[in-house]
Amino acid sequence: MSMNFEIIFFTPVFLVFIGFIFFSISKKRKRSAKSIYKLIDDLEKKYIY
């Protein structure tokens, strides 16, 4: 009975933890892609125009 309680309790906690890690990584990637596009745009303005 103790084993069932641990599985029932820790599975959702583990899934929420993995979801939080995935969400934070995806947010960082979006920010980095945005910053890369901004850097390219700034370089184009500096050297082309």
C-alpha positions as CSV (number, residue, x, y, z in Angstrom):
1,M,0.0,0.0,0.0
2,S,2.9,2.3,0.7
3,M,4.3,1.7,-2.7
4,N,1.0,2.7,-4.4
5,F,0.9,5.9,-2.4
6,E,4.4,6.9,-3.5
7,I,3.7,6.2,-7.2
8,I,0.4,8.1,-7.1
9,F,2.0,11.1,-5.3
10,F,5.3,11.4,-7.1
11,T,4.2,10.8,-10.7
12,P,2.3,14.1,-11.1
13,V,5.1,16.0,-9.3
14,F,7.6,14.5,-11.7
15,L,5.5,15.3,-14.8
16,V,5.0,18.9,-13.6
17,F,8.7,19.2,-13.1
18,I,9.5,18.0,-16.6
19,G,6.8,20.3,-18.0
20,F,8.3,23.2,-16.2
21,I,11.8,22.4,-17.5
22,F,10.5,22.0,-21.1
23,F,8.6,25.3,-20.9
24,S,11.6,27.2,-19.5
25,I,13.9,25.9,-22.3
26,S,11.4,26.8,-25.0
27,K,11.1,30.3,-23.6
28,K,14.9,30.7,-23.6
29,R,15.1,29.5,-27.2
30,K,12.5,32.1,-28.3
31,R,14.4,34.8,-26.6
32,S,17.7,33.8,-28.2
33,A,16.1,33.6,-31.6
34,K,14.7,37.1,-31.1
35,S,18.1,38.4,-30.1
36,I,19.8,36.8,-33.1
37,Y,17.3,38.4,-35.5
38,K,17.8,41.8,-33.8
39,L,21.6,41.4,-34.1
40,I,21.3,40.6,-37.8
41,D,19.0,43.6,-38.3
42,D,21.5,45.9,-36.5
43,L,24.4,44.6,-38.5
44,E,22.5,45.1,-41.8
45,K,21.7,48.7,-40.7
46,K,25.3,49.4,-39.8
47,Y,27.0,48.0,-42.8
48,I,24.5,48.1,-45.7
49,Y,22.7,51.5,-45.2
